[in-house]
């Protein structure tokens, strides 16, 4: 099962909201993935297949083995759905 990691600066508010949205979108698409949220520092040592974050955070994850996608709007569920459809 693929793992999607949602990353924000502190791993609290925004990443948690996006995690809930990703889980909802995956359910609507009838796809399964492990979905978690975390802060930037912890993300660097976690394994994942796909990382979603704000663009400014994504720049700090460029060396990660996962595919890193920086979003200009973390609440753009249409864009998130497109990314998930391509990668999960």
Secondary structure, 3 states (H helix, E strand, C coil): CCEEEEEECCCCHHHHHHHHHHHHHHHHCCCCCEEEEEEHHHHCCCCCCEEEEEHHHHHHHCCCCCEEEEECCCCCHHHHHHHHHHHC
